[in-house]
């Protein structure tokens, strides 16, 4: 998947959107909020699968939960990497 940053509101949030890839539409917002322990990152994703009605069925049955797990795992990886860098 190829994406492009379409909005940058540093240091609060940025949005990336698919320009080429498997989805009909893929919009991913990353929001950063101060917290007691540092910074909390909130991901918001909206997407449309290709293939019309068949794609919508796949979204409901599998794709939505798969993407949720993927984003959670990615967030855990980024958190661990940031904590290693900060000492």
N, CA, C and O atoms as CSV, one atom per row, in Angstrom:
chain,resi,resn,atom,element,x,y,z
A,1,UNK,N,N,0.841,-1.167,0.000
A,1,UNK,CA,C,0.000,0.000,0.000
A,1,UNK,C,C,0.892,1.239,0.000
A,1,UNK,O,O,1.879,1.299,0.734
A,2,UNK,N,N,0.552,2.198,-0.803
A,2,UNK,CA,C,1.238,3.483,-0.845
A,2,UNK,C,C,0.294,4.518,-0.267
A,2,UNK,O,O,-0.877,4.586,-0.639
A,3,UNK,N,N,0.819,5.331,0.657
A,3,UNK,CA,C,-0.026,6.362,1.251
A,3,UNK,C,C,0.686,7.703,1.213
A,3,UNK,O,O,1.894,7.788,0.989
A,4,UNK,N,N,-0.100,8.749,1.441
A,4,UNK,CA,C,0.430,10.109,1.441
A,4,UNK,C,C,-0.129,10.823,2.670
A,4,UNK,O,O,-1.301,10.659,3.008
A,5,UNK,N,N,0.708,11.611,3.332
A,5,UNK,CA,C,0.248,12.437,4.445
A,5,UNK,C,C,-0.543,13.588,3.836
A,5,UNK,O,O,-0.009,14.381,3.060
A,6,UNK,N,N,-1.822,13.671,4.196
A,6,UNK,CA,C,-2.699,14.679,3.612
A,6,UNK,C,C,-3.015,15.813,4.578
A,6,UNK,O,O,-3.571,16.834,4.175
A,7,UNK,N,N,-2.667,15.641,5.843
A,7,UNK,CA,C,-2.878,16.691,6.832
A,7,UNK,C,C,-1.798,16.550,7.896
A,7,UNK,O,O,-1.515,15.443,8.356
A,8,UNK,N,N,-1.194,17.669,8.287
A,8,UNK,CA,C,-0.191,17.667,9.342
A,8,UNK,C,C,-0.476,18.843,10.261
A,8,UNK,O,O,-0.382,20.000,9.854
A,9,UNK,N,N,-0.821,18.540,11.488
A,9,UNK,CA,C,-1.089,19.533,12.524
A,9,UNK,C,C,-0.137,19.229,13.677
A,9,UNK,O,O,-0.551,18.766,14.740
A,10,UNK,N,N,1.121,19.494,13.448
A,10,UNK,CA,C,2.179,19.161,14.387
A,10,UNK,C,C,2.057,19.978,15.654
A,10,UNK,O,O,1.854,21.188,15.542
A,11,UNK,N,N,2.158,19.442,16.811
A,11,UNK,CA,C,2.432,18.057,17.198
A,11,UNK,C,C,1.166,17.290,17.573
A,11,UNK,O,O,1.247,16.281,18.274
A,12,UNK,N,N,0.001,17.747,17.122
A,12,UNK,CA,C,-1.259,17.181,17.590
A,12,UNK,C,C,-1.757,15.974,16.800
A,12,UNK,O,O,-2.256,15.006,17.373
A,13,UNK,N,N,-1.615,16.045,15.488
A,13,UNK,CA,C,-2.134,14.929,14.692
A,13,UNK,C,C,-1.623,14.999,13.260
A,13,UNK,O,O,-1.135,16.031,12.800
A,14,UNK,N,N,-1.751,13.868,12.568
A,14,UNK,CA,C,-1.549,13.842,11.124
A,14,UNK,C,C,-2.437,12.766,10.534
A,14,UNK,O,O,-2.864,11.840,11.224
A,15,UNK,N,N,-2.705,12.903,9.255
A,15,UNK,CA,C,-3.574,11.972,8.537
A,15,UNK,C,C,-2.808,11.437,7.336
A,15,UNK,O,O,-2.167,12.191,6.604
A,16,UNK,N,N,-2.885,10.130,7.145
A,16,UNK,CA,C,-2.363,9.560,5.904
A,16,UNK,C,C,-3.491,8.813,5.203
A,16,UNK,O,O,-4.365,8.225,5.839
A,17,UNK,N,N,-3.444,8.855,3.867
A,17,UNK,CA,C,-4.475,8.223,3.056
A,17,UNK,C,C,-3.832,7.417,1.936
A,17,UNK,O,O,-2.815,7.809,1.365
A,18,UNK,N,N,-4.449,6.290,1.642
A,18,UNK,CA,C,-3.943,5.432,0.572
A,18,UNK,C,C,-4.039,6.149,-0.757
A,18,UNK,O,O,-5.072,6.729,-1.092
A,19,UNK,N,N,-2.950,6.106,-1.515
A,19,UNK,CA,C,-2.972,6.600,-2.890
A,19,UNK,C,C,-2.958,5.440,-3.882
A,19,UNK,O,O,-3.396,5.584,-5.024
A,20,UNK,N,N,-2.450,4.285,-3.434
A,20,UNK,CA,C,-2.436,3.081,-4.257
A,20,UNK,C,C,-2.414,1.884,-3.329
A,20,UNK,O,O,-1.640,1.859,-2.372
A,21,UNK,N,N,-3.250,0.890,-3.594
A,21,UNK,CA,C,-3.233,-0.284,-2.749
A,21,UNK,C,C,-4.525,-1.064,-2.797
A,21,UNK,O,O,-5.332,-0.902,-3.713
A,22,UNK,N,N,-4.718,-1.926,-1.790
A,22,UNK,CA,C,-5.806,-2.893,-1.843
A,22,UNK,C,C,-7.193,-2.346,-1.520
A,22,UNK,O,O,-8.191,-3.003,-1.815
A,23,UNK,N,N,-7.279,-1.156,-0.921
A,23,UNK,CA,C,-8.571,-0.630,-0.503
A,23,UNK,C,C,-9.142,0.321,-1.551
A,23,UNK,O,O,-8.410,0.942,-2.322
A,24,UNK,N,N,-10.454,0.414,-1.554
A,24,UNK,CA,C,-11.087,1.436,-2.383
A,24,UNK,C,C,-10.784,2.806,-1.783
A,24,UNK,O,O,-10.520,3.766,-2.507
A,25,UNK,N,N,-10.826,2.888,-0.433
A,25,UNK,CA,C,-10.493,4.116,0.300
A,25,UNK,C,C,-9.923,3.712,1.651
A,25,UNK,O,O,-10.444,2.805,2.300
A,26,UNK,N,N,-8.843,4.387,2.084
A,26,UNK,CA,C,-8.229,4.115,3.388
A,26,UNK,C,C,-7.747,5.440,3.959
A,26,UNK,O,O,-6.894,6.104,3.370
A,27,UNK,N,N,-8.299,5.825,5.114
A,27,UNK,CA,C,-8.026,7.097,5.788
A,27,UNK,C,C,-7.580,6.761,7.213
A,27,UNK,O,O,-8.305,6.085,7.944
A,28,UNK,N,N,-6.394,7.229,7.611
A,28,UNK,CA,C,-5.822,6.883,8.913
A,28,UNK,C,C,-5.376,8.157,9.622
A,28,UNK,O,O,-4.447,8.834,9.181
A,29,UNK,N,N,-6.050,8.473,10.725
A,29,UNK,CA,C,-5.709,9.652,11.519
A,29,UNK,C,C,-4.952,9.218,12.764
A,29,UNK,O,O,-5.359,8.285,13.456
A,30,UNK,N,N,-3.847,9.902,13.042
A,30,UNK,CA,C,-3.037,9.663,14.234
A,30,UNK,C,C,-3.149,10.921,15.104
A,30,UNK,O,O,-2.756,12.006,14.676
A,31,UNK,N,N,-3.671,10.782,16.295
A,31,UNK,CA,C,-3.802,11.925,17.202
A,31,UNK,C,C,-2.905,11.696,18.415
A,31,UNK,O,O,-2.827,10.583,18.936
A,32,UNK,N,N,-2.235,12.742,18.857
A,32,UNK,CA,C,-1.317,12.662,19.988
A,32,UNK,C,C,-1.825,13.568,21.099
A,32,UNK,O,O,-2.020,14.767,20.898
A,33,UNK,N,N,-2.040,12.974,22.292
A,33,UNK,CA,C,-2.539,13.726,23.427
A,33,UNK,C,C,-1.583,13.576,24.603
A,33,UNK,O,O,-1.076,12.481,24.847
A,34,UNK,N,N,-1.326,14.664,25.339
A,34,UNK,CA,C,-0.486,14.558,26.531
A,34,UNK,C,C,-1.171,13.666,27.570
A,34,UNK,O,O,-2.396,13.677,27.699
A,35,UNK,N,N,-0.379,12.905,28.297
A,35,UNK,CA,C,-0.913,12.078,29.379
A,35,UNK,C,C,0.071,12.115,30.546
A,35,UNK,O,O,1.172,12.652,30.422
A,36,UNK,N,N,-0.326,11.553,31.655
A,36,UNK,CA,C,0.528,11.555,32.841
A,36,UNK,C,C,1.864,10.868,32.592
A,36,UNK,O,O,2.877,11.240,33.185
A,37,UNK,N,N,1.868,9.877,31.726
A,37,UNK,CA,C,3.088,9.107,31.466
A,37,UNK,C,C,3.839,9.575,30.228
A,37,UNK,O,O,4.853,8.978,29.866
A,38,UNK,N,N,3.370,10.614,29.583
A,38,UNK,CA,C,4.032,11.099,28.370
A,38,UNK,C,C,3.016,11.493,27.326
A,38,UNK,O,O,2.382,12.543,27.432
A,39,UNK,N,N,2.856,10.656,26.315
A,39,UNK,CA,C,1.956,10.948,25.205
A,39,UNK,C,C,1.121,9.715,24.882
A,39,UNK,O,O,1.627,8.592,24.877
A,40,UNK,N,N,-0.149,9.935,24.615
A,40,UNK,CA,C,-1.038,8.869,24.167
A,40,UNK,C,C,-1.314,9.085,22.686
A,40,UNK,O,O,-1.665,10.186,22.263
A,41,UNK,N,N,-1.151,8.016,21.896
A,41,UNK,CA,C,-1.447,8.087,20.464
A,41,UNK,C,C,-2.782,7.380,20.223
A,41,UNK,O,O,-2.980,6.243,20.652
A,42,UNK,N,N,-3.683,8.059,19.540
A,42,UNK,CA,C,-4.991,7.501,19.208
A,42,UNK,C,C,-5.055,7.358,17.692
A,42,UNK,O,O,-4.799,8.312,16.957
A,43,UNK,N,N,-5.397,6.160,17.235
A,43,UNK,CA,C,-5.541,5.891,15.803
A,43,UNK,C,C,-7.018,5.816,15.460
A,43,UNK,O,O,-7.797,5.170,16.160
A,44,UNK,N,N,-7.394,6.475,14.386
A,44,UNK,CA,C,-8.748,6.370,13.849
A,44,UNK,C,C,-8.622,5.980,12.379
A,44,UNK,O,O,-7.923,6.629,11.601
A,45,UNK,N,N,-9.307,4.917,12.028
A,45,UNK,CA,C,-9.224,4.418,10.652
A,45,UNK,C,C,-10.621,4.326,10.069
A,45,UNK,O,O,-11.555,3.862,10.723
A,46,UNK,N,N,-10.749,4.769,8.845
A,46,UNK,CA,C,-11.968,4.510,8.085
A,46,UNK,C,C,-11.532,4.004,6.717
A,46,UNK,O,O,-10.535,4.462,6.157
A,47,UNK,N,N,-12.283,3.067,6.198
A,47,UNK,CA,C,-11.892,2.451,4.930
A,47,UNK,C,C,-13.098,1.867,4.236
A,47,UNK,O,O,-14.138,1.619,4.846
A,48,UNK,N,N,-12.934,1.657,2.962
A,48,UNK,CA,C,-13.906,0.928,2.154
A,48,UNK,C,C,-13.139,-0.123,1.379
A,48,UNK,O,O,-12.155,0.182,0.704
A,49,UNK,N,N,-13.591,-1.357,1.479
A,49,UNK,CA,C,-12.982,-2.436,0.713
A,49,UNK,C,C,-13.424,-2.327,-0.746
A,49,UNK,O,O,-14.469,-1.748,-1.041
A,50,UNK,N,N,-12.629,-2.880,-1.649
A,50,UNK,CA,C,-13.064,-2.910,-3.052
A,50,UNK,C,C,-14.138,-3.980,-3.250
A,50,UNK,O,O,-14.484,-4.688,-2.304
A,51,UNK,N,N,-14.643,-4.099,-4.408
A,51,UNK,CA,C,-15.553,-5.158,-4.844
A,51,UNK,C,C,-16.995,-4.986,-4.387
A,51,UNK,O,O,-17.732,-5.968,-4.300
A,52,UNK,N,N,-17.409,-3.764,-4.095
A,52,UNK,CA,C,-18.817,-3.484,-3.821
A,52,UNK,C,C,-19.404,-4.320,-2.705
A,52,UNK,O,O,-18.824,-4.393,-1.622
A,53,UNK,N,N,-20.564,-4.967,-2.949
A,53,UNK,CA,C,-21.246,-5.729,-1.892
A,53,UNK,C,C,-20.380,-6.850,-1.307
A,53,UNK,O,O,-20.414,-7.094,-0.101
A,54,UNK,N,N,-19.616,-7.520,-2.146
A,54,UNK,CA,C,-18.732,-8.576,-1.641
A,54,UNK,C,C,-17.682,-7.984,-0.703
A,54,UNK,O,O,-17.393,-8.566,0.343
A,55,UNK,N,N,-17.114,-6.849,-1.058
A,55,UNK,CA,C,-16.135,-6.182,-0.208
A,55,UNK,C,C,-16.730,-5.760,1.122
A,55,UNK,O,O,-16.073,-5.873,2.157
A,56,UNK,N,N,-17.979,-5.270,1.111
A,56,UNK,CA,C,-18.634,-4.869,2.367
A,56,UNK,C,C,-18.848,-6.078,3.271
A,56,UNK,O,O,-18.730,-5.967,4.492
A,57,UNK,N,N,-19.159,-7.218,2.690
A,57,UNK,CA,C,-19.310,-8.442,3.483
A,57,UNK,C,C,-17.980,-8.831,4.124
A,57,UNK,O,O,-17.935,-9.171,5.307
A,58,UNK,N,N,-16.909,-8.782,3.354
A,58,UNK,CA,C,-15.577,-9.104,3.884
A,58,UNK,C,C,-15.197,-8.119,4.986
A,58,UNK,O,O,-14.590,-8.517,5.980
A,59,UNK,N,N,-15.543,-6.841,4.830
A,59,UNK,CA,C,-15.286,-5.842,5.877
A,59,UNK,C,C,-15.909,-6.283,7.192
A,59,UNK,O,O,-15.250,-6.263,8.232
A,60,UNK,N,N,-17.161,-6.677,7.150
A,60,UNK,CA,C,-17.882,-7.047,8.366
A,60,UNK,C,C,-17.380,-8.345,8.968
A,60,UNK,O,O,-17.266,-8.463,10.188
A,61,UNK,N,N,-17.080,-9.316,8.126
A,61,UNK,CA,C,-16.712,-10.641,8.616
A,61,UNK,C,C,-15.274,-10.695,9.117
A,61,UNK,O,O,-15.013,-11.336,10.136
A,62,UNK,N,N,-14.331,-10.043,8.434
A,62,UNK,CA,C,-12.929,-10.261,8.787
A,62,UNK,C,C,-12.056,-9.016,8.772
A,62,UNK,O,O,-11.212,-8.849,9.653
A,63,UNK,N,N,-12.235,-8.160,7.817
A,63,UNK,CA,C,-11.276,-7.079,7.598
A,63,UNK,C,C,-11.213,-6.084,8.745
A,63,UNK,O,O,-10.124,-5.664,9.135
A,64,UNK,N,N,-12.365,-5.699,9.294
A,64,UNK,CA,C,-12.388,-4.734,10.389
A,64,UNK,C,C,-11.614,-5.222,11.606
A,64,UNK,O,O,-10.796,-4.484,12.156
A,65,UNK,N,N,-11.862,-6.452,12.029
A,65,UNK,CA,C,-11.161,-6.984,13.209
A,65,UNK,C,C,-9.677,-7.203,12.913
A,65,UNK,O,O,-8.835,-7.010,13.790
A,66,UNK,N,N,-9.356,-7.603,11.691
A,66,UNK,CA,C,-7.945,-7.764,11.325
A,66,UNK,C,C,-7.204,-6.436,11.426
A,66,UNK,O,O,-6.119,-6.371,12.005
A,67,UNK,N,N,-7.788,-5.373,10.863
A,67,UNK,CA,C,-7.142,-4.060,10.914
A,67,UNK,C,C,-7.004,-3.561,12.353
A,67,UNK,O,O,-5.995,-2.950,12.703
A,68,UNK,N,N,-8.005,-3.815,13.178
A,68,UNK,CA,C,-7.922,-3.407,14.580
A,68,UNK,C,C,-6.740,-4.088,15.270
A,68,UNK,O,O,-5.970,-3.429,15.968
A,69,UNK,N,N,-6.592,-5.397,15.081
A,69,UNK,CA,C,-5.453,-6.125,15.671
A,69,UNK,C,C,-4.133,-5.600,15.129
A,69,UNK,O,O,-3.174,-5.438,15.884
A,70,UNK,N,N,-4.073,-5.335,13.832
A,70,UNK,CA,C,-2.856,-4.835,13.211
A,70,UNK,C,C,-2.440,-3.490,13.813
A,70,UNK,O,O,-1.265,-3.279,14.110
A,71,UNK,N,N,-3.399,-2.586,13.991
A,71,UNK,CA,C,-3.100,-1.264,14.542
A,71,UNK,C,C,-2.681,-1.377,16.003
A,71,UNK,O,O,-1.769,-0.668,16.428
A,72,UNK,N,N,-3.311,-2.234,16.773
A,72,UNK,CA,C,-2.920,-2.431,18.179
A,72,UNK,C,C,-1.492,-2.958,18.251
A,72,UNK,O,O,-0.687,-2.456,19.035
A,73,UNK,N,N,-1.171,-3.960,17.445
A,73,UNK,CA,C,0.191,-4.512,17.454
A,73,UNK,C,C,1.208,-3.466,17.010
A,73,UNK,O,O,2.297,-3.383,17.579
A,74,UNK,N,N,0.871,-2.680,16.017
A,74,UNK,CA,C,1.765,-1.624,15.544
A,74,UNK,C,C,1.982,-0.580,16.636
A,74,UNK,O,O,3.101,-0.105,16.827
A,75,UNK,N,N,0.923,-0.222,17.348
A,75,UNK,CA,C,1.038,0.724,18.446
A,75,UNK,C,C,1.935,0.202,19.555
A,75,UNK,O,O,2.720,0.961,20.123
A,76,UNK,N,N,1.829,-1.079,19.870
A,76,UNK,CA,C,2.682,-1.684,20.898
A,76,UNK,C,C,4.143,-1.657,20.453
A,76,UNK,O,O,5.035,-1.393,21.259
A,77,UNK,N,N,4.387,-1.930,19.177
A,77,UNK,CA,C,5.745,-1.891,18.648
A,77,UNK,C,C,6.317,-0.472,18.727
A,77,UNK,O,O,7.451,-0.281,19.166
A,78,UNK,N,N,5.531,0.519,18.303
A,78,UNK,CA,C,5.994,1.905,18.345
A,78,UNK,C,C,6.253,2.368,19.776
A,78,UNK,O,O,7.221,3.087,20.029
A,79,UNK,N,N,5.398,1.963,20.709
A,79,UNK,CA,C,5.582,2.323,22.122
A,79,UNK,C,C,6.889,1.755,22.654
A,79,UNK,O,O,7.653,2.459,23.314
A,80,UNK,N,N,7.148,0.482,22.368
A,80,UNK,CA,C,8.382,-0.154,22.835
A,80,UNK,C,C,9.593,0.515,22.218
A,80,UNK,O,O,10.586,0.744,22.910
A,81,UNK,N,N,9.538,0.833,20.935
A,81,UNK,CA,C,10.665,1.489,20.275
A,81,UNK,C,C,10.914,2.883,20.857
A,81,UNK,O,O,12.064,3.267,21.072
A,82,UNK,N,N,9.843,3.643,21.113
A,82,UNK,CA,C,10.005,4.981,21.678
A,82,UNK,C,C,10.578,4.918,23.089
A,82,UNK,O,O,11.406,5.747,23.468
A,83,UNK,N,N,10.132,3.928,23.865
A,83,UNK,CA,C,10.635,3.796,25.234
A,83,UNK,C,C,12.103,3.386,25.244
A,83,UNK,O,O,12.851,3.816,26.122
A,84,UNK,N,N,12.527,2.570,24.294
A,84,UNK,CA,C,13.949,2.194,24.201
A,84,UNK,C,C,14.796,3.414,23.880
A,84,UNK,O,O,15.882,3.582,24.436
A,85,UNK,N,N,14.310,4.264,22.989
A,85,UNK,CA,C,15.070,5.459,22.584
A,85,UNK,C,C,15.161,6.490,23.692
A,85,UNK,O,O,16.161,7.199,23.803
A,86,UNK,N,N,14.112,6.579,24.523
A,86,UNK,CA,C,14.113,7.600,25.570
A,86,UNK,C,C,14.890,7.152,26.803
A,86,UNK,O,O,15.118,7.943,27.719
A,87,UNK,N,N,15.298,5.880,26.826
A,87,UNK,CA,C,16.121,5.382,27.924
A,87,UNK,C,C,15.296,4.861,29.004
A,87,UNK,O,O,15.823,4.398,30.015
